[in-house]
Amino acid sequence: MAKSNPSTSKINSSLESLAMTIGSLHEDPNNARRHAEYDIGVIAKSLNEYGQQKPIIATKSGRVIAGNGTLVAARDVLGWSEIAVVTFDD
């Protein structure tokens, strides 16, 4: 999927305190849910239109547990540099 021009993250203002550098996160290689390119496009469209309305969940080491598709859409399609994340110990 082609990356759009880099844009500013559209994180809901109530989630801004949870913003992390997107480069510090990585997809979970054992994630059971696999997203087709179409699905990533739909997620990206939603993020672009409505912004990020809920945080993704990751370990403190940066492995995304919930929100892998959101991470890919924000990073690879929209070019975001930050995303809201709730972390917990590995």
C-alpha positions in Angstrom: 0.0 0.0 0.0 1.4 3.4 -0.9 2.1 5.8 1.9 0.3 9.1 1.7 2.1 12.4 2.4 3.2 12.5 6.0 0.6 14.2 8.2 0.1 15.3 11.7 -1.3 12.7 14.0 -5.0 13.2 14.6 -5.2 12.0 18.2 -8.4 12.9 20.2 -7.4 15.6 22.6 -8.4 13.4 25.6 -5.8 10.9 24.5 -2.9 13.3 23.8 -1.2 12.5 27.1 -0.9 8.9 25.9 1.0 9.8 22.7 4.1 7.9 21.9 6.6 8.0 19.1 5.2 5.5 16.5 8.8 4.3 15.7 9.1 2.9 19.2 6.3 0.4 18.5 6.3 -2.8 16.5 3.6 -5.3 15.4 3.1 -8.5 17.3 4.5 -11.3 15.1 2.1 -13.7 16.8 -1.0 -11.6 16.3 -3.7 -14.0 15.2 -5.6 -11.2 13.3 -4.1 -10.6 9.9 -5.3 -7.5 8.0 -5.7 -7.4 4.3 -4.5 -4.3 2.4 -8.1 -3.3 2.0 -8.7 -3.5 5.7 -5.7 -1.3 6.5 -7.1 1.2 3.9 -10.4 1.3 5.7 -8.7 1.8 9.1 -6.6 4.6 7.6 -9.7 6.3 6.1 -11.4 6.2 9.5 -8.3 7.6 11.3 -8.0 10.3 8.8 -11.7 11.3 9.0 -12.4 10.8 12.7 -8.9 10.8 14.3 -7.8 8.2 16.8 -10.6 7.8 19.3 -9.2 4.9 21.4 -5.6 4.0 22.3 -3.8 1.0 21.1 -2.4 -1.4 23.7 1.3 -2.4 23.9 3.9 -3.8 26.2 6.4 -1.4 27.7 9.0 -2.8 25.2 6.7 -1.7 22.3 5.1 -4.9 21.2 1.5 -4.0 20.1 -1.1 -6.4 21.7 -4.2 -4.7 20.4 -4.4 -2.3 17.5 -1.8 -3.8 15.1 -4.0 -2.7 12.2 -4.3 0.8 13.6 -0.5 1.0 14.0 0.1 -0.1 10.4 -2.5 2.3 9.0 -1.2 5.3 11.0 2.4 4.6 10.3 2.5 3.1 6.7 -0.5 4.8 5.1 -0.9 8.1 6.9 2.7 8.7 7.9 1.9 9.6 11.5 4.8 10.1 13.9 2.9 9.6 17.1 -0.1 7.5 18.3 -1.9 7.1 21.6 -0.9 4.0 23.5 -1.7 2.4 26.8 1.3 0.3 28.0 1.8 -2.4 30.6 4.7 -4.5 31.8 5.8 -7.4 29.5 
